[in-house]
Amino acid sequence: MSEKKSLDFRKAVKHMMVERDMAQYELGEKMGFKQKQGISQFLAKKDFKLNTEIVYVADLLGYDVKVTLIDRQSGKTLDVD
C-alpha cells in the first residue's frame, strides 16, 4: 500500500528534493533557470499553474482538481493541496 501525505506544492517540491537528495539549485538548473535565485522565486509564487483550462472548466462545473504526485521509483504518493 502507498504512503499518503497531503502537502502544499512548495512543501511537496521540497519533500521530493529531499527524497532525491537534490539541492534547490540543481532543480533550478533542470528547470532552465540561469540564476540560482530563479528556483527560489519560482517557489515563492502565490499560485502555480496546472493546465488552466482543466481547472477553469472543473471550477465552472463546481468541481475541484486534486493533484497526486507519484514517485516513479517507489510508488509512494503525495497529495498536493
KABEL-V35836 format. One record per backbone hydrogen bond with DSSP energy under -0.5 kcal/mol. CO is the residue of the C=O (numbers start at 1). NH is the residue of the N-H. E is the energy in kcal/mol with one decimal. If there is no record, write none. Layout:
CO	NH	E
CO	NH	E
This chain:
3	77	-1.5
5	7	-0.5
5	79	-3.7
7	81	-3.0
8	12	-2.5
9	13	-2.7
10	14	-2.3
11	15	-2.6
12	16	-2.7
13	17	-2.4
14	18	-2.1
15	19	-2.4
16	20	-1.8
17	22	-2.9
18	21	-1.2
23	27	-1.7
24	28	-2.3
25	29	-2.2
26	30	-2.1
27	31	-2.0
28	33	-2.7
29	32	-1.2
35	38	-1.7
36	39	-0.7
36	40	-0.6
37	41	-2.6
38	42	-2.2
39	43	-2.6
40	44	-1.3
42	45	-1.3
49	51	-0.5
50	55	-0.5
51	54	-1.0
51	55	-1.7
52	56	-2.5
53	57	-2.4
54	58	-2.4
55	59	-2.4
56	60	-2.3
57	61	-1.6
58	63	-3.3
59	62	-1.6
67	80	-3.0
69	78	-2.5
71	75	-2.3
76	71	-3.0
78	69	-3.2
79	7	-3.1
79	81	-0.5
80	67	-0.9
